[in-house]
Amino acid sequence: MDKYQVAQETYKRLIKRVSSISNEYAYSKNLVIDNANFYLTPKKNWLNKAKYKEYSYGRFVGELDSEGNRQGMGVMLWNNGDIYLGEWFLDKMWDDEEGIKLQNHDNGLYIGGFLNNELNGHVYVHYPPGYCEYYEAVFKGGKVSNMKRERYADGVVRNSNTESGGGWCGCLIVIIIIMVIISTIGR
């Protein structure tokens, strides 16, 4: 397999996966399509200048530093079917906000920040239709630190802007406490 075949396979998989994203999430859909078109189309100078490197766990097409480490823009296609398209730094996934990762085991599409091979910062997550189709969250060290918005298969949308994810329940408890204090003071 050469760099053009890796790019073509990656492009087909990303475009196929993004087709299941609702137009309601146009930002995510357009970002994947635009980046795939820009970075994975053989007509672009970037791909013509990119290097191809094979690993025991997959194939990489992109920029390499003088020691052969992934550095700059690139796409990694793992043997298990996972894909990452975005920036690399010190041989690790490292993109401020527009990295794209498609995980084969859950068909999850992750769009956002990556730091040291982990999700980091603002990330949009899309799953195929089923239980939770979409969520938007802030990640730290690969884990959700602040859930922003979720949409479930039945159309229910939950917004939450709290670190604990308490949402309405936390607000309701605070209101009840305030009402008890006010009623106690009024006696």
For each residue, the residues with C-beta under 8 A, 3 or more apart:
1: 5 6 59
2: 5 6 52
3: 6 7 47 50 51 52 61
4: 7 8 42 47
5: 1 2 8 9
6: 1 2 3 9 10 52 59 60 61 75 77
7: 3 4 10 11 39 40 41 42 47 61 75
8: 4 5 11 12 40 42
9: 5 6 12 13 77
10: 6 7 13 14 36 40 75 77 83 85
11: 7 8 14 15 36 40 41
12: 8 9 15 16
13: 9 10 16 17 83 102
14: 10 11 17 18 32 36 40 83 85 100 102
15: 11 12 18 19 32 33 36
16: 12 13 19
17: 13 14 20 21 102 107 109
18: 14 15 21 28 29 32 33 36 109
19: 15 16
20: 17 126 128 129
21: 17 18 25 28 29 32 109 126
22: 25 133 134
23: 26 29
24:
25: 21 22 28 29 124 126 134
26: 23 29 30
27: 30 31 124
28: 18 21 25 31 32 109 111 124 126
29: 18 21 23 25 26 32 33
30: 26 27 33 34
31: 27 28 34 35 98 100 111
32: 14 15 18 21 28 29 35 36 100 109 111
33: 15 18 29 30 36 37
34: 30 31 37 38
35: 31 32 38 39 85 98 100
36: 10 11 14 15 18 32 33 39 40 85
37: 33 34 40 41
38: 34 35 41 44 46
39: 7 35 36 44 46 47 73 75 85
40: 7 8 10 11 14 36 37 47 75 85
41: 7 11 37 38 44 47
42: 4 7 8 47 48
43:
44: 38 39 41 47 48
45: 48 49
46: 38 39 49 50 73
47: 3 4 7 39 40 41 42 44 50 61
48: 42 44 45
49: 45 46
50: 3 46 47 61 62 63 73 74
51: 3 61 62 63 64
52: 2 3 6 59 60 61
53: 59 60 61 64 68 70
54: 59 60
55: 58 59 60
56:
57: 78 79
58: 55 76 77 78 79 82
59: 1 6 52 53 54 55 76 77
60: 6 52 53 54 55 70 74 75 76 77
61: 3 6 7 47 50 51 52 53 74 75
62: 50 51 70 72 73 74 75 76 88
63: 50 51 70 71 72 73 74 88
64: 51 53 68 69 70 71
65: 68 69 71
66:
67:
68: 53 64 65
69: 64 65 90 91
70: 53 60 62 63 64 74 76 88 91 92
71: 63 64 65 88 89 90 91
72: 62 63 87 88
73: 39 46 50 62 63 86 87 88
74: 50 60 61 62 63 70 85 86 87 88
75: 6 7 10 39 40 60 61 62 83 84 85
76: 58 59 60 62 70 82 83 84 93
77: 6 9 10 58 59 60 82 83
78: 57 58 81 82 83 104
79: 57 58
80: 104 105
81: 78 104
82: 58 76 77 78 101 102 103 104
83: 10 13 14 75 76 77 78 100 101 102
84: 75 76 93 99 100 101 102 114
85: 10 14 35 36 39 40 74 75 99 100 101
86: 73 74 93 95 98 99 100 101 114
87: 72 73 74 93 94 95 96 99 114
88: 62 63 70 71 72 73 74 91 92 93 94
89: 71 92 94
90: 69 71 94
91: 69 70 71 88
92: 70 88 89 116 117
93: 76 84 86 87 88 99 101 114 116 117 118
94: 87 88 89 90 114 115 116
95: 86 87 98 99 113 114
96: 87 113 121
97: 112 113 121 122
98: 31 35 86 95 111 112
99: 84 85 86 87 93 95 110 111 112 113 114
100: 14 31 32 35 83 84 85 86 109 110 111
101: 82 83 84 85 86 93 109 110 114
102: 13 14 17 82 83 84 107 108 109 110
103: 82 106 107 108 109 110
104: 78 80 81 82 107
105: 80
106: 103 127
107: 17 102 103 104 127 128
108: 102 103 125 126 127
109: 17 18 21 28 32 100 101 102 103 125 126 127
110: 99 100 101 102 103 119 123 124 125
111: 28 31 32 98 99 100 123 124 125 126
112: 97 98 99 119 121 122 123 124 139
113: 95 96 97 99 119 120 121 122 123 139
114: 84 86 87 93 94 95 99 101 117 118 119 120
115: 94 118 120 121
116: 92 93 94 120
117: 92 93 114
118: 93 114 115 139 141 142
119: 110 112 113 114 123 139 142
120: 113 114 115 116 123 139 140 141 142
121: 96 97 112 113 115 138 139
122: 97 112 113 136 137 138
123: 110 111 112 113 119 120 136 137 138 139
124: 25 27 28 110 111 112 134 135 136
125: 108 109 110 111 134 135 136 137
126: 20 21 25 28 108 109 111 133 134
127: 106 107 108 109 130 131 132 133 134
128: 20 107 133
129: 20 133 153
130: 127 133 153
131: 127 152 153
132: 127 135 150 151 152 153
133: 22 126 127 128 129 130 151 152 153
134: 22 25 124 125 126 127 149 150 151
135: 124 125 132 147 148 149 150 151
136: 122 123 124 125 147 148 149 150
137: 122 123 125 144 145 146 147 148
138: 121 122 123 144 145 146 148
139: 112 113 118 119 120 121 123 142 143 144 145
140: 120 143 145
141: 118 120
142: 118 119 120 139
143: 139 140
144: 137 138 139 147
145: 137 138 139 140 163
146: 137 138 161 162 163 165
147: 135 136 137 144 150 160 165
148: 135 136 137 138 159 160 161
149: 134 135 136 157 158 159 160
150: 132 134 135 136 147 157 158 160
151: 132 133 134 135 155 156 157 158
152: 131 132 133 155 156 157 158
153: 129 130 131 132 133
154:
155: 151 152
156: 151 152
157: 149 150 151 152
158: 149 150 151 152 167
159: 148 149 167
160: 147 148 149 150 165 166 167
161: 146 148
162: 146 165 166 167 170
163: 145 146
164: 170
165: 146 147 160 162
166: 160 162 169 170 171
167: 158 159 160 162 170 171
168: 171 172
169: 166 172 173
170: 162 164 166 167 173 174
171: 166 167 168 174 175
172: 168 169 175 176
173: 169 170 176 177
174: 170 171 177 178
175: 171 172 178 179
176: 172 173 179 180
177: 173 174 180 181
178: 174 175 181 182
179: 175 176 182 183
180: 176 177 183 184
181: 177 178 184 185
182: 178 179 185 186
183: 179 180 186 187
184: 180 181 187
185: 181 182
186: 182 183
187: 183 184
